[in-house]
Amino acid sequence: MIESKKKVLIIDDDLDYLHLLQETLEANFFQCITASSAQEGLEKAKHEHPNLIILDLMLPVMSGYGFIRTLKSQSDLEKIPVVALTALADEEIAMEMMRLGAKGYLSKACDAKELITMIQEYAAA
């Protein structure tokens, strides 16, 4: 039996980075859904039920923090693993995201292999 592709929701308001991530993940056999805002991401999470969410923290209107709080407060979405991905490489931010329920935290400067490894680990759960 062929295993179906894991579905990953990418939420980032930087459209160039969003498309780069999408291309990288699709080249590594993931199915990608994209959203450019937290609100759009919540709607897509409800409808698509992804295996994992990659979340930028610095989003307009609702931040990544607000997104994860809202996601984790909804019984039908709370179990979806979230990996926070941000330009802010700060241990305090990482600790706060883990406290809110994120499974992992990576800097946007991470290499593709590190990102793919983390996604494979958490999307399989």
The 8 nearest C-alpha neighbors of each residue, nearest first, counted from 0:
[[1, 2, 3, 4, 5, 28, 123, 29],
 [2, 0, 3, 4, 5, 28, 29, 30],
 [1, 3, 0, 4, 5, 28, 123, 29],
 [4, 2, 1, 5, 6, 29, 30, 0],
 [5, 3, 29, 30, 6, 28, 2, 1],
 [4, 6, 29, 30, 50, 3, 7, 122],
 [5, 7, 30, 49, 50, 31, 29, 4],
 [8, 6, 31, 51, 49, 52, 50, 30],
 [7, 9, 52, 32, 33, 31, 49, 53],
 [10, 8, 53, 33, 52, 54, 32, 34],
 [9, 11, 34, 54, 35, 33, 55, 40],
 [12, 10, 35, 55, 13, 17, 9, 36],
 [11, 13, 35, 14, 36, 58, 10, 17],
 [14, 12, 16, 11, 15, 17, 35, 18],
 [13, 15, 17, 16, 12, 18, 11, 35],
 [14, 16, 18, 17, 13, 19, 20, 12],
 [17, 15, 19, 13, 14, 18, 20, 11],
 [16, 18, 14, 20, 15, 19, 11, 13],
 [19, 17, 21, 15, 20, 16, 14, 22],
 [18, 20, 16, 22, 21, 17, 23, 15],
 [21, 19, 23, 17, 18, 22, 24, 16],
 [20, 22, 18, 24, 19, 23, 25, 31],
 [21, 23, 25, 19, 20, 24, 26, 18],
 [24, 22, 20, 26, 21, 25, 19, 27],
 [25, 23, 27, 21, 26, 29, 22, 20],
 [24, 26, 29, 28, 22, 27, 23, 21],
 [27, 25, 23, 24, 28, 22, 29, 21],
 [28, 26, 24, 25, 29, 23, 115, 22],
 [29, 27, 25, 26, 4, 24, 30, 5],
 [30, 28, 25, 5, 4, 24, 27, 6],
 [29, 31, 6, 4, 5, 25, 7, 28],
 [32, 30, 7, 6, 8, 21, 29, 33],
 [31, 33, 8, 7, 9, 30, 34, 6],
 [34, 32, 9, 8, 10, 31, 35, 17],
 [33, 35, 10, 40, 39, 36, 9, 11],
 [34, 36, 12, 11, 10, 39, 33, 37],
 [37, 35, 39, 38, 34, 12, 40, 10],
 [36, 38, 40, 39, 66, 61, 41, 10],
 [39, 37, 41, 40, 36, 42, 61, 66],
 [40, 38, 42, 36, 41, 37, 34, 43],
 [39, 41, 37, 43, 34, 38, 42, 44],
 [42, 40, 44, 38, 39, 43, 37, 45],
 [43, 41, 39, 45, 40, 44, 46, 38],
 [42, 44, 46, 40, 45, 41, 47, 39],
 [43, 45, 41, 48, 47, 42, 46, 40],
 [46, 44, 42, 43, 47, 48, 41, 76],
 [45, 47, 43, 44, 48, 42, 41, 49],
 [46, 48, 44, 43, 49, 45, 32, 6],
 [49, 47, 44, 45, 46, 50, 76, 43],
 [50, 48, 6, 51, 7, 47, 8, 44],
 [49, 51, 122, 6, 7, 5, 79, 48],
 [52, 50, 7, 80, 122, 49, 79, 81],
 [51, 53, 8, 81, 7, 9, 54, 82],
 [54, 52, 9, 82, 81, 83, 10, 8],
 [53, 55, 83, 10, 84, 52, 82, 56],
 [54, 56, 84, 11, 85, 57, 83, 10],
 [57, 55, 63, 62, 85, 58, 54, 64],
 [58, 56, 62, 55, 63, 59, 85, 12],
 [57, 59, 62, 56, 12, 61, 63, 36],
 [58, 60, 61, 62, 57, 36, 12, 37],
 [61, 59, 62, 58, 37, 36, 38, 65],
 [62, 60, 65, 59, 37, 58, 66, 63],
 [63, 61, 58, 65, 64, 57, 56, 66],
 [62, 64, 56, 66, 65, 55, 67, 58],
 [63, 65, 62, 67, 66, 68, 56, 96],
 [66, 64, 68, 62, 63, 67, 61, 69],
 [65, 67, 63, 69, 64, 68, 37, 70],
 [66, 68, 70, 64, 69, 65, 71, 63],
 [69, 67, 65, 71, 66, 70, 72, 64],
 [70, 68, 72, 66, 67, 71, 65, 73],
 [71, 69, 67, 72, 68, 73, 77, 76],
 [70, 72, 77, 68, 73, 69, 67, 76],
 [73, 71, 69, 70, 68, 77, 74, 76],
 [74, 72, 76, 71, 75, 70, 77, 69],
 [73, 75, 77, 76, 72, 71, 78, 70],
 [74, 76, 73, 77, 78, 45, 70, 79],
 [77, 75, 73, 74, 78, 79, 70, 71],
 [78, 76, 71, 74, 73, 79, 70, 75],
 [77, 79, 76, 80, 71, 75, 74, 70],
 [78, 80, 77, 76, 51, 50, 81, 52],
 [81, 79, 51, 102, 78, 52, 121, 101],
 [82, 80, 52, 101, 102, 51, 53, 83],
 [83, 81, 103, 53, 104, 102, 101, 54],
 [84, 82, 104, 54, 53, 55, 103, 105],
 [83, 85, 105, 55, 106, 54, 107, 104],
 [86, 84, 106, 107, 87, 55, 56, 83],
 [85, 87, 107, 106, 88, 108, 84, 55],
 [88, 86, 85, 89, 106, 92, 107, 84],
 [89, 87, 106, 86, 90, 85, 92, 105],
 [88, 90, 92, 91, 87, 93, 106, 94],
 [89, 91, 93, 92, 94, 88, 95, 87],
 [92, 90, 94, 93, 89, 95, 96, 88],
 [91, 93, 95, 89, 90, 94, 96, 88],
 [92, 94, 90, 96, 91, 95, 104, 97],
 [93, 95, 91, 97, 92, 96, 98, 90],
 [96, 94, 98, 92, 97, 93, 91, 99],
 [95, 97, 99, 93, 98, 101, 94, 92],
 [98, 96, 101, 100, 94, 99, 95, 93],
 [97, 99, 95, 96, 100, 94, 101, 93],
 [100, 98, 96, 97, 101, 95, 68, 67],
 [99, 101, 97, 98, 96, 102, 71, 67],
 [100, 102, 97, 81, 96, 103, 82, 99],
 [103, 101, 81, 82, 80, 97, 100, 104],
 [102, 104, 82, 101, 83, 105, 81, 97],
 [103, 105, 83, 82, 93, 84, 106, 102],
 [106, 104, 84, 83, 107, 109, 85, 103],
 [105, 107, 108, 85, 109, 88, 84, 86],
 [108, 106, 86, 85, 109, 84, 105, 87],
 [107, 109, 106, 110, 86, 105, 85, 88],
 [110, 108, 107, 106, 113, 105, 111, 114],
 [109, 111, 113, 112, 108, 114, 107, 115],
 [110, 112, 114, 113, 115, 109, 23, 116],
 [113, 111, 115, 114, 110, 116, 109, 117],
 [114, 112, 116, 111, 110, 115, 117, 109],
 [113, 115, 111, 117, 112, 116, 118, 110],
 [116, 114, 118, 112, 117, 113, 119, 111],
 [117, 115, 113, 119, 114, 118, 112, 120],
 [116, 118, 120, 114, 115, 119, 121, 113],
 [117, 119, 115, 121, 120, 116, 122, 114],
 [120, 118, 116, 122, 117, 121, 115, 123],
 [119, 121, 117, 118, 123, 122, 116, 124],
 [120, 122, 118, 124, 123, 119, 117, 80],
 [123, 121, 50, 51, 119, 124, 118, 120],
 [122, 124, 121, 120, 119, 50, 5, 118],
 [123, 121, 122, 120, 50, 80, 119, 51]]
